[in-house]
Amino acid sequence: MATDRRSNTVKDKEQLATPIGLYVLGEISLGKAAERAGVTRWEMEVILQEAGVELQLGPQSMDELEDEVDVALDIE
C-alpha cells in the first residue's frame, strides 16, 4: 500500500488502520487522519483512494450544511 516515497513515514498497514477507520466513521477529518498516519493531507487522499474509501469533503447532508452555516453566522 505504501509507496517508496512514503515508506519511511508509513511503516505498515496497521499504522493506517485506525486513522482510516476513524475517517470512514466520520470521527476525524482528512487532515487529522493524515496527521495520525504521519503523512501529508495529499498523501492521505491517495492512501484512502487506493483503499477504496470515498473521500468525504464538505457537508454530507442538509443538516450538516445548516450546522456549518449556523457556526459561520455565529462567528460574525
Secondary structure, DSSP 8 states (H G I E B T S, - for coil): ---GGGTTT---HHHHHHHHHHHHTTSS-HHHHHHHHTS-HHHHHHHHHHTT-----S-SSHHHHHHHHHHHHHH-
